[in-house]
Amino acid sequence: MSNSKTLPLDGIRVIDFTQVMMGPSATQMLADFGADVIKIENPRGGDLSRTAFGATDEVGLNNPVFCSLNRNKRSLALDLRQQENKDIVYELICDADVVVSNFRAGVMDRIGFGYETLRELNPRIILACGSGYGPTGPYAHKGGQDVLAQAMSGVMMRRADASVPMSIYPTALCDYTAGMHMVQAILVALINVAKSGEGQHIEVSLYDSMIAMQMQEATCHLHSGKEINWAEMPLTGVFETTDSALVLVGAFKANPLQDICNVLKIEDLSVEYPNLESQRAGKAYLQDRFRAEFAKQSTRHWIERLEEADLLCAPVKNLADVLEDPQTGNNEMIIEFEHPLNGTMQTIACPIHFSSIDCGVRLAPPRLGEHNEDILEELGMAATARASGS
């Protein structure tokens, strides 16, 4: 666990209705920086990621997927079908700063926690809602999910060329991107509250976040009707070697093709293909030549020679290699903590590094309802204080 230094978001209380990845990735970052994040969970299983592996016991409910997204939070398990439990959450919101959800559009209103209701309780409240497509429009009430957002936003269609089959990106790119946009929005809204005293209703969607990620490509298309595709660059590609693979980016030099040919010890193809236009037309041939040569030696052999020629390149690594990479250790991207059920666990640290802010693990990912008693006791004290006018 990290030390007890004061963190930038100490004193900020977040009521967290989120599940799975988009919302929890956002609220975990807020928690890492000191916010008191109270995770509202259904007592019948909790956050859906608790049962990602078909959990049937308490250890299963605290699996690595859940633990990767919920450190430094407290769990309050309440059945919100009961009015008395809704009243408990309303009481919490009266003294909270932020409420976060990632339900379908309209769900927060339907269960009694829409922005107008919350603003009556607390005019300074920030309600941050994440969804698949946004709160209005033809797709508003469709179920949002990372893979669907890849398809609907155009990302899945974008490939190096038409010969590459369309596929699902195997990491939750959309969830994480939208989650980080939500963190930015919440921090901006907190600054606005400090300046104006005015709360805010924030909307972030997977769909919008993925369109925003394509800002270069989209702007080119809007301007000229043409799309740019960095993976289509004729001297850029992934090439197998005798033991693995490497990626080469043949760009940002006066004559990268000549340099590549020198490394591969083949004839200077830049004579026949002197500019980008001719290299685009000859991409299939050029890539075939590269592929045949790279297949003759190891990745290490080629990386050393490409780097000597100041060509941008890197080995293609698997996740296990990355976790053991000395750069990962140098950057302190793996942190360790003790979990009451799982014992010593390792997970990925916050990727933002400060000169004098240490945001580690203060609280292990909570067991379902672990903090009910503590939170209700605190709430009772707060309610008594409010009733007495203090």
C-alpha positions in Angstrom: 0.0 0.0 0.0 1.1 3.6 -0.7 2.0 6.1 2.0 -0.5 8.4 3.6 0.6 11.7 1.9 -2.2 14.1 1.0 -3.3 13.6 -2.6 -4.7 16.2 -4.9 -8.3 14.8 -4.8 -8.4 14.3 -1.1 -11.8 15.6 0.1 -13.6 14.9 -3.2 -16.3 12.3 -2.8 -17.4 10.3 -5.8 -20.6 8.1 -5.9 -19.8 5.4 -8.4 -22.6 3.5 -10.1 -20.3 2.2 -12.9 -19.6 -1.3 -14.0 -17.3 -3.3 -16.3 -14.5 -1.0 -17.7 -15.4 2.4 -19.1 -16.7 3.9 -15.9 -14.5 2.0 -13.5 -11.3 2.9 -15.3 -12.3 6.6 -14.8 -13.3 6.3 -11.2 -10.2 4.3 -10.4 -8.0 7.1 -11.7 -9.9 9.6 -9.5 -9.5 7.2 -6.6 -5.8 6.8 -7.3 -5.4 10.6 -6.9 -7.2 10.6 -3.5 -10.9 10.8 -4.2 -13.2 8.9 -1.8 -14.9 6.7 -4.4 -18.0 4.8 -3.0 -19.0 2.1 -5.4 -22.7 1.4 -5.3 -23.3 -2.3 -6.1 -26.2 -4.6 -6.4 -25.9 -7.1 -3.5 -26.9 -9.9 -5.9 -23.5 -10.2 -7.6 -22.2 -6.5 -7.8 -20.3 -5.1 -10.7 -20.7 -7.3 -13.7 -17.0 -7.7 -14.0 -17.1 -9.6 -10.6 -18.8 -12.4 -12.5 -16.7 -12.2 -15.7 -15.4 -15.7 -15.1 -18.7 -17.2 -13.9 -17.8 -16.6 -10.2 -19.7 -18.8 -7.8 -17.8 -17.9 -4.6 -16.3 -14.9 -2.9 -12.8 -15.3 -4.4 -14.4 -15.5 -7.8 -16.2 -12.2 -7.2 -12.8 -10.7 -6.7 -11.2 -12.0 -9.8 -8.2 -10.2 -11.5 -10.5 -8.4 -14.1 -12.5 -6.7 -11.3 -9.3 -6.1 -9.2 -7.6 -4.4 -12.1 -10.2 -1.6 -12.2 -11.4 -1.1 -8.6 -8.5 -0.4 -6.3 -8.8 2.5 -3.8 -12.6 2.3 -3.8 -15.1 1.4 -1.1 -18.1 -0.9 -1.9 -21.6 -0.2 -0.7 -24.0 -3.0 -1.6 -27.6 -1.8 -1.7 -30.8 -3.1 -3.3 -32.0 0.2 -4.9 -35.4 -1.3 -5.6 -36.1 -0.5 -1.9 -36.8 3.2 -1.2 -34.9 3.2 2.1 -31.8 2.2 0.2 -32.3 4.9 -2.4 -32.7 7.4 0.5 -29.2 6.3 1.8 -27.7 7.1 -1.6 -29.6 10.4 -1.7 -28.1 11.3 1.6 -24.6 10.5 0.4 -25.1 12.6 -2.7 -26.0 15.6 -0.6 -22.4 15.8 0.6 -20.8 14.4 -2.6 -19.0 16.1 -5.4 -19.4 13.7 -8.3 -21.8 11.0 -9.4 -20.7 8.7 -12.2 -22.7 6.1 -14.2 -22.3 4.2 -17.4 -25.8 2.8 -17.9 -27.8 3.1 -21.1 -29.3 6.5 -21.8 -32.3 7.2 -19.5 -31.5 4.6 -16.9 -30.3 7.1 -14.2 -33.6 9.0 -14.6 -35.6 5.9 -14.5 -34.1 4.6 -11.2 -34.4 8.1 -9.6 -30.9 9.5 -10.0 -31.3 11.8 -13.0 -29.5 15.2 -13.0 -32.5 17.3 -12.1 -33.2 15.2 -9.1 -29.6 15.3 -8.0 -29.3 19.0 -8.5 -32.2 19.6 -6.2 -30.3 17.7 -3.5 -27.0 19.3 -4.2 -26.6 22.2 -6.6 -22.9 21.7 -6.9 -23.1 18.1 -7.9 -21.4 16.8 -11.1 -23.2 14.0 -12.8 -21.0 12.2 -15.3 -22.7 9.7 -17.6 -21.1 7.4 -20.0 -23.0 5.5 -22.7 -22.5 3.7 -26.0 -23.8 6.5 -28.3 -24.9 9.5 -26.2 -28.2 10.4 -24.5 -30.2 11.3 -27.6 -30.3 10.4 -31.3 -31.2 7.3 -33.2 -28.8 5.0 -31.3 -29.3 6.4 -27.8 -31.1 3.4 -26.3 -28.9 0.8 -28.0 -26.6 -1.2 -25.8 -23.1 0.2 -25.8 -20.1 -2.1 -25.8 -16.4 -1.8 -26.8 -16.6 -4.1 -29.8 -19.8 -2.5 -31.1 -18.2 0.9 -30.8 -15.2 -0.3 -32.8 -17.6 -1.3 -35.6 -20.0 1.7 -35.5 -17.3 4.4 -35.3 -15.4 3.2 -38.4 -12.4 2.0 -36.5 -12.9 -1.7 -37.3 -13.2 -0.9 -41.1 -9.8 0.8 -41.1 -7.1 -1.7 -42.1 -3.6 -1.5 -43.6 -5.2 -2.5 -46.9 -8.2 -4.3 -48.3 -6.4 -7.7 -48.2 -6.3 -7.6 -44.4 -9.4 -9.2 -42.9 -11.5 -7.1 -40.6 -11.2 -8.1 -37.0 -11.9 -7.2 -33.4 -9.2 -5.2 -31.7 -8.5 -7.5 -28.7 -8.0 -4.8 -26.1 -10.9 -2.6 -24.8 -9.7 0.4 -26.7 -13.0 2.3 -26.7 -13.8 1.7 -23.1 -10.4 3.0 -21.9 -10.4 6.0 -24.3 -13.9 7.0 -23.2 -13.0 6.4 -19.5 -10.1 8.8 -19.8 -12.2 11.4 -21.5 -14.6 11.1 -18.6 -11.7 11.7 -16.1 -10.8 14.9 -18.1 -14.4 16.1 -18.1 -14.8 15.5 -14.4 -11.6 17.3 -13.5 -12.7 20.3 -15.7 -16.1 20.3 -14.0 -14.5 20.3 -10.6 -12.5 23.3 -11.5 -15.6 25.0 -12.8 -17.5 24.3 -9.5 -14.6 25.8 -7.6 -14.8 28.9 -9.7 -18.6 29.3 -10.1 -20.2 27.0 -7.6 -22.2 25.5 -10.4 -22.6 21.8 -10.9 -22.6 20.1 -14.3 -24.2 17.3 -16.3 -21.5 15.5 -18.4 -22.1 13.1 -21.2 -19.3 10.9 -22.7 -19.9 8.1 -25.2 -17.8 5.3 -26.7 -19.0 6.4 -30.1 -17.9 10.0 -29.7 -14.5 9.1 -28.2 -13.7 6.8 -31.1 -14.7 9.4 -33.6 -12.5 11.9 -31.7 -9.6 9.5 -31.9 -9.8 9.6 -35.7 -9.5 13.4 -35.8 -6.7 13.5 -38.3 -8.4 11.0 -40.7 -11.8 12.5 -40.3 -10.7 16.1 -40.9 -8.9 15.0 -44.1 -12.0 13.3 -45.3 -14.2 16.2 -44.4 -11.9 18.6 -46.2 -11.0 16.6 -49.4 -13.2 13.5 -49.4 -10.0 11.4 -49.0 -8.9 9.4 -45.9 -5.3 9.1 -44.7 -4.3 5.7 -43.4 -0.9 5.5 -41.6 -0.9 1.8 -42.0 -1.0 2.1 -45.7 2.4 3.8 -45.9 4.4 1.8 -48.5 7.6 1.4 -46.4 5.8 0.6 -43.2 4.8 -2.8 -42.1 5.1 -5.8 -39.8 7.6 -8.4 -41.0 8.3 -11.9 -39.6 11.9 -12.9 -38.9 13.5 -16.3 -38.1 12.3 -16.1 -34.4 9.5 -13.5 -34.1 8.6 -10.3 -35.9 9.5 -6.6 -36.1 7.7 -3.5 -37.2 9.4 -0.9 -39.5 8.3 2.7 -40.1 10.0 3.8 -43.3 9.4 7.6 -42.9 10.7 10.9 -41.6 14.0 10.6 -43.6 15.2 12.0 -46.9 15.3 8.7 -48.6 14.1 5.9 -46.3 13.8 3.4 -49.1 17.5 3.7 -49.9 18.4 3.3 -46.2 16.2 0.2 -45.9 17.8 -1.4 -49.0 21.3 -0.7 -47.6 20.3 -2.5 -44.4 18.9 -5.4 -46.3 21.9 -5.5 -48.6 19.8 -5.4 -51.8 19.8 -3.2 -54.8 18.7 0.4 -54.3 15.0 0.3 -55.1 14.7 4.1 -54.7 16.0 4.4 -58.2 12.9 2.7 -59.6 10.6 4.1 -56.8 12.0 7.6 -56.1 8.9 9.2 -54.5 5.9 8.4 -52.3 3.6 8.2 -55.3 5.6 5.5 -57.0 6.2 3.7 -53.8 2.5 3.6 -53.1 2.0 2.1 -56.6 4.7 -0.5 -55.9 3.9 -1.2 -52.3 3.0 -4.9 -52.9 6.4 -5.5 -54.6 8.4 -3.5 -52.1 6.8 -5.2 -49.1 7.3 -8.7 -50.7 11.0 -7.9 -51.1 11.3 -6.7 -47.5 9.4 -9.7 -46.3 11.8 -12.1 -48.1 14.9 -10.5 -46.6 13.7 -10.0 -43.0 12.7 -13.8 -42.9 16.4 -14.7 -43.3 17.7 -13.4 -39.9 16.6 -12.9 -36.3 14.6 -9.9 -35.0 17.6 -8.9 -32.9 19.9 -9.0 -35.9 17.6 -6.7 -37.9 16.8 -4.3 -35.1 20.4 -3.6 -34.5 21.0 -2.9 -38.1 17.9 -0.8 -38.6 18.7 1.3 -35.6 22.3 1.8 -36.8 20.7 3.3 -39.9 18.5 5.5 -37.8 15.3 3.8 -39.1 12.3 3.6 -36.8 11.7 0.0 -35.8 10.7 -2.2 -32.9 10.4 -5.8 -32.0 6.8 -7.1 -31.9 6.4 -8.3 -28.3 3.7 -10.4 -26.5 2.2 -9.2 -23.2 4.4 -11.5 -21.1 7.5 -10.0 -22.7 6.2 -6.5 -22.0 5.5 -7.2 -18.3 9.1 -8.4 -17.9 10.7 -5.6 -20.0 13.2 -3.5 -18.1 11.5 -0.3 -19.4 8.3 -1.5 -17.7 10.2 -1.9 -14.5 12.0 1.4 -14.9 8.6 3.2 -15.3 7.2 1.4 -12.3 4.2 0.2 -14.3 3.5 -2.9 -12.1 2.5 -2.4 -8.5 1.9 -4.9 -5.8 -0.7 -5.0 -3.0 -2.2 -7.4 -0.5 -5.7 -8.6 -1.0 -7.6 -10.2 1.9 -8.7 -13.2 -0.2 -6.2 -13.4 -3.1 -3.1 -12.7 -1.1 -0.3 -10.8 -2.9 -1.5 -9.4 -6.2 0.2 -7.4 -8.9 -1.6 -5.0 -11.2 -0.9 -2.1 -13.6 -0.1 1.3 -12.1 -1.5 4.6 -13.1 0.4 5.6 -16.2 0.7 9.3 -15.2 3.9 10.2 -13.4 4.4 13.2 -11.2 7.5 14.7 -9.6 5.9 14.8 -6.1 2.6 12.9 -6.2 2.6 9.2 -5.2 -0.6 7.5 -6.2 -0.4 3.8 -5.3 -2.8 1.4 -3.7 -4.3 2.7 -0.5 -7.2 0.3 -0.5 -7.3 -3.2 -2.0 -10.2 -3.7 -4.5 -13.2 -4.1 -2.2 -15.2 -7.2 -1.5 -18.8 -6.8 -2.3 -20.4 -4.7 0.4 -17.2 -4.6 2.4 -17.7 -1.0 3.5 -21.4 -1.0 4.2 -21.0 -0.6 7.9 -18.3 2.0 7.8 -20.1 4.2 5.2 -23.5 3.9 7.0 -21.8 4.9 10.2 -20.2 7.9 8.6 -23.5 8.8 7.0 -25.3 8.6 10.3 -22.9 11.1 11.7 -23.3 13.4 8.7 -27.1 13.2 8.9 -27.1 14.0 12.6 -24.8 17.0 12.0 -27.1 18.3 9.3 -30.2 17.8 11.4 -28.6 19.9 14.2 -27.9 22.7 11.7 -24.1 22.4 12.1 
